Amino acid sequence: MQVTVNKVLDAKGLACPMPIVKTKKEIDTLEPGQVMEIQATDKGSTADIKAWASSTGHQYLGTVEDGDVLKHYLRKASAEEEKAETTHPDVTNLDELSKKLEGNEKITVLDVRESAEFAFGHIPGAVHIPLGELEQRFEELDKNAEIHVVCRSGSRSDLAAQKLAEKGFTNVKNVVPGMKDWTGSTEKTH
C-alpha cells in the first residue's frame, strides 16, 4: 500500500497519552487535506487516534502494522470539517473513587486500557472493555449505573466517557489521572 504522506511523527516508545499529545500538537503544522503518518509502538494508540480523530473532525485513514510499529494515517480536516475538541464534563479523582469503593457504594468501574495493561494490574471487580471495542460492547453495561471510567492517564477514559454519554449513559465519570497513579488494591489476571 502506497500512501502519500506530508509529515511523519515518531511516537515510538511512548506510552499513553504521549502519542496522542504529540499528534494533537503536530496536526497544527499541516495544511487541510494533508496526511500525517504517526509511528507508534503503544498498542492503545490505534483506539486513541481513531477516537480523537472522530471527535475533532480529522479523518482517520487507517493503521498499518510494520513489525512492532503501528503506522497510523490521519488526514487533517478543513476548517469546515473540523470540530472543537471536547472533554467529558463529569470528572472525578482517584481519592473519590477509592472512597466510593471502600464504602461499598454500588458503582461500575470500567477499565478501557488494552488487555495487557489490564492483566498486569486492575482495580478488583473492574469491567474490562478496551476503548477500541467499546462501540461494539455498549450493551454489556447498565445505562442506569454509576460508571467510573479509568485508563492509564485519563485520556482514553475521557474519550470513552464521551462515547458513553453519546449513547445515552447519564451517570458517567472520567477518573483522572488514572491507573498510573492508583495506590489502591489491584488484581492481576496474567
N, C-alpha and C positions, 0 to 999 in steps of 0.2 A: 504494500500500500504506500503510495506516494502522496504526502501532504505538504503543501507549500506553507512554510512557517515563517512568520515575521520576527519572532523572538523566541528564544529558548531560555527557560528558567530552571536553574539547577536547585532542586529542593531535596536532593538525595541525602539520606542520613538524618533528616529532620523528622521529629515526631510531632503529632498533632499538638497544637494548632498551627505550627510554623509553615507547613506547605501552603495552607490557605491564606495565612497572613501575608506571606511573600507574594502570592498570586494577586491578592487584592491591591497590593502596592504597585506591582509591575503592570497590571492591566491598564493603569492610567497612562503608561508611556506609549500605548498603542493607539493607532487611529481606528475609528469604527470600521468594522469589517475585517480587520487584520486578525491573524491567528497566532496564538501563543502555544508553545509546547511546554508543559510543566513536567519535569522529570522528577519522580519521587520514588521512595522505597517504602513509605508508610502505607500499609495495606488499606487503612481507613481513608486515605486521601481520595480514592475514587468516589466514595459516597459524599465526602465533604465538598469536593469540587463540583460534583453533579448538583447537589442541593444548593450550594451557594450560587451557581450559575442560574439555576431556576429562579431563585429568589431575587436576583438582580437584573435579569433580562439578558445576560450574556448567554451565548449558545454553547452548550457542552456538545462537542462533536463526537467524542468517544475516547477510549483508552486502549492503548496497545501495550501488551506485556513484552518486554525485551529482557529476558533473563530475570534478574531480581528488580529491574527498573520498570516502573509504570510510567508510560508516556501519555499524559492527558492532553487533549487538544480542546482549546477554547477559542471561540470567535467573539471578539469584542462587539458589544451591542452599539447600535447607532443611538443618537440622543432620543429618538422616538421609541426605541425598543427598551432602553434602559429604565430600570425601576430603582427607586431609592431603597437602599439596604435597610432592612428592618431587624429588630430583635424582639424576642418574646418578652412581653412586659412583666410577667409574673416570675420573679427570681427569688430564690432562697439561698441560704448558705449552708455549709456543712454542719455548723453548730445546730441550726434549726432542724435539719434533717436528723441529726443524731438524737436530739431531744424527742422528736416525734417517734423515732424507733425505740428509744429507751422507755418511752411512756406507753408503748404498745398501741399507739394510735393506728387506726385502720388506714394505711396508705399503701400505694403500689410504688416500688422503686423500679424504674425502667432503666436498664443499663444498655446504652446504644453503641458501646465500643465493639470492636471486632472480636471474634471468637477467641483468639489467642490472648488478647488483653483480659477478657472476662475470665478465662480459665486460670490465669495466674493470680487472680485476686479480685473478688467482688463482694459487695455487701450481701450478707446472708439473706436469702429469700428474694433477691432481686430477680425480676423478669428480664431475660436477655433477648433483645431483638436488635441486631446491628442496624445502624442508620440506613444502610443500603437495602435492607429487607423490610423496612417499616411500611412502605406503601402497600406491600403485599400481605402484611400481617396485622393490620389495624384491628381486625375482628378478634384478635386474641386478648385485647384489652377492654376493660369495662369503661364505657364513655362517662359513667357517673362517678367513677372512683377518683380519689385524690391521687394524682400521679406526679411523682418527683423523678425527673429525667436526669440521669448522670452520664457523663463520658469521662475522658481523661482530664479535660481542662475547662469545659463549659461551652465550647464552641459547637461541637457536634450535637450536644444536648439542646442547645439553643435552636438549631435547625430542626431537630426532632420535635421540640415543643411547639414550634410554629406549624409544623405539618399536622400535629395532633389537633391543635386549635382549628386549623382549616377544615379538619374532618369532623368538627363538632364536639370535641372533648373540651369541657368547660372548666375543669379544675386541674390545670397542668402547671407545674412549677419547674423552671430550669434551675438546677443546682450548680452553683458557681463557688469555688473554682473547679471542682470535680475530683475524680479519684486520685489524681497525683498528690493531693494534699489530704486525703482521707486518713484519719488516725483511728477510726473505729474498727470493730472486728471485721474480718474478711474470711471468705471461704475460697478454696481452690478446687478446681474440677479437672486438673490435668493429671 
